[in-house]
Amino acid sequence: MQPRCYETTVTIVEAAHAEMLRLCSLLEEVADSLPANIDSRRCLMLAEELEPLVRGVHRFEEEVLFPAYARILDAQERGHDSLDRLLAEHAEDECFAGEVAEALMLLGRQGTVDNPEAMGFMLRAFFEGQRRHIAFEREHVLPEVARFDVRGPVQ
């Protein structure tokens, strides 16, 4: 028996969420290490990994998950306000990821930060926002998509 397309979509998104949450935990460790215990190598690794991961997860959600969710909302005659908000958050998060990556790159190269409070606040704002976004998708989007019974590819 072939898995339903929506089940595969949910599995992929769950794996992507796990990767994002792993990254959030690493960013939290960096924030907690400020100002004295900076791991420059970790900062450089996170700076390199952050933007491509965020963009990749967002592209999959925007090209596969969100259209599936939109069809479900339409079938249930529900509005798209939450979906519109998620899309707007993606745009904001990608810009913010670029700023965080740049700050991490500088931190990794210099091994110190002029304003550790501001850096810690920036990191926490980013990873806490990601965790909230993922929690919303897990609580509202993925269950709907997982329940939707479809017998073929997502159109």
C-alpha positions as CSV (number, residue, x, y, z in Angstrom):
1,M,0.0,0.0,0.0
2,Q,1.4,3.4,-1.0
3,P,1.5,6.1,1.6
4,R,-1.0,8.9,1.1
5,C,0.7,12.0,-0.2
6,Y,-0.4,14.1,2.8
7,E,1.1,11.6,5.2
8,T,4.4,11.9,3.4
9,T,4.1,15.7,3.5
10,V,3.5,15.6,7.2
11,T,6.5,13.3,7.8
12,I,8.8,15.6,5.8
13,V,7.5,18.7,7.7
14,E,8.0,16.9,11.0
15,A,11.6,16.1,10.1
16,A,12.1,19.7,9.0
17,H,10.7,20.9,12.3
18,A,13.0,18.7,14.2
19,E,16.0,20.2,12.3
20,M,14.8,23.7,13.0
21,L,14.3,22.9,16.7
22,R,17.8,21.4,16.8
23,L,19.1,24.7,15.4
24,C,17.0,26.7,17.9
25,S,18.6,24.7,20.8
26,L,22.1,25.4,19.5
27,L,21.2,29.1,19.1
28,E,20.0,29.1,22.7
29,E,23.3,27.6,23.8
30,V,25.1,30.4,22.1
31,A,22.9,33.0,23.8
32,D,23.4,31.3,27.2
33,S,27.2,31.4,26.6
34,L,27.4,35.1,26.2
35,P,29.6,37.0,26.9
36,A,32.4,34.9,28.2
37,N,32.1,31.4,26.8
38,I,31.8,31.9,23.1
39,D,32.4,28.9,20.9
40,S,33.6,30.5,17.7
41,R,33.4,27.4,15.6
42,R,29.8,26.8,16.6
43,C,28.9,30.4,15.8
44,L,30.5,30.0,12.3
45,M,28.8,26.7,11.7
46,L,25.4,28.1,12.7
47,A,26.0,31.2,10.5
48,E,26.6,28.9,7.5
49,E,23.6,26.6,8.3
50,L,20.9,29.1,9.4
51,E,19.8,30.8,6.2
52,P,19.8,27.7,3.9
53,L,17.9,25.6,6.4
54,V,15.2,28.3,7.0
55,R,14.8,29.0,3.3
56,G,14.6,25.3,2.5
57,V,12.0,24.5,5.1
58,H,10.0,27.5,4.1
59,R,10.1,26.6,0.4
60,F,8.8,23.1,1.1
61,E,6.0,24.5,3.3
62,E,5.1,27.1,0.8
63,E,5.1,24.8,-2.2
64,V,3.6,21.7,-0.7
65,L,2.2,22.0,2.9
66,F,0.5,25.4,2.6
67,P,-1.3,24.6,-0.7
68,A,-2.5,21.3,0.8
69,Y,-3.7,23.2,3.9
70,A,-5.4,25.9,1.7
71,R,-7.3,23.2,-0.1
72,I,-8.5,21.7,3.2
73,L,-9.5,25.2,4.4
74,D,-11.4,25.7,1.2
75,A,-13.1,22.3,1.5
76,Q,-14.2,23.3,5.0
77,E,-15.2,26.7,3.8
78,R,-12.8,28.4,6.3
79,G,-10.8,31.5,5.7
80,H,-7.1,31.8,5.0
81,D,-6.1,34.3,7.7
82,S,-3.9,31.9,9.6
83,L,-2.2,30.8,6.4
84,D,-1.6,34.4,5.3
85,R,0.0,35.1,8.7
86,L,2.2,32.0,8.4
87,L,3.4,33.2,4.9
88,A,4.1,36.7,6.2
89,E,6.1,35.2,9.1
90,H,8.1,33.3,6.6
91,A,9.2,36.5,4.8
92,E,10.0,38.2,8.1
93,D,11.9,35.1,9.4
94,E,14.0,34.9,6.3
95,C,15.1,38.5,6.7
96,F,15.8,38.0,10.4
97,A,17.7,34.8,9.7
98,G,20.0,36.8,7.5
99,E,20.7,39.3,10.2
100,V,21.2,36.6,12.8
101,A,23.6,34.7,10.4
102,E,25.6,37.9,9.8
103,A,25.9,38.6,13.6
104,L,26.9,35.0,14.2
105,M,29.6,35.2,11.5
106,L,31.0,38.3,13.1
107,L,30.8,36.7,16.6
108,G,32.6,33.6,15.3
109,R,35.3,35.6,13.6
110,Q,35.9,38.0,16.5
111,G,35.3,35.7,19.4
112,T,33.7,38.5,21.3
113,V,30.7,40.8,21.0
114,D,30.5,44.5,21.9
115,N,26.9,44.3,23.3
116,P,26.2,40.7,24.6
117,E,22.8,41.7,25.8
118,A,21.7,42.9,22.4
119,M,23.2,39.7,20.8
120,G,21.5,37.5,23.3
121,F,18.2,39.3,22.7
122,M,18.5,38.9,19.0
123,L,19.2,35.2,19.2
124,R,16.4,34.6,21.7
125,A,13.9,36.7,19.6
126,F,14.8,34.5,16.6
127,F,14.6,31.1,18.1
128,E,11.6,31.8,20.3
129,G,9.8,33.0,17.2
130,Q,10.7,29.9,15.3
131,R,9.5,27.7,18.2
132,R,6.2,29.5,18.3
133,H,5.8,29.2,14.5
134,I,6.5,25.5,14.6
135,A,4.2,25.0,17.6
136,F,1.3,26.6,15.6
137,E,2.0,24.5,12.6
138,R,2.1,21.3,14.8
139,E,-1.1,22.2,16.6
140,H,-3.2,23.5,13.8
141,V,-1.8,22.8,10.3
142,L,-0.3,19.3,10.5
143,P,-3.2,17.6,12.2
144,E,-5.6,19.0,9.6
145,V,-3.3,17.8,6.8
146,A,-2.8,14.4,8.4
147,R,-6.5,13.8,8.8
148,F,-7.3,14.7,5.2
149,D,-7.9,11.5,3.3
150,V,-6.6,11.8,-0.3
151,R,-5.9,9.0,-2.7
152,G,-3.3,10.4,-5.0
153,P,-0.8,13.2,-5.5
154,V,-1.4,16.6,-4.2
155,Q,-2.4,18.8,-7.1
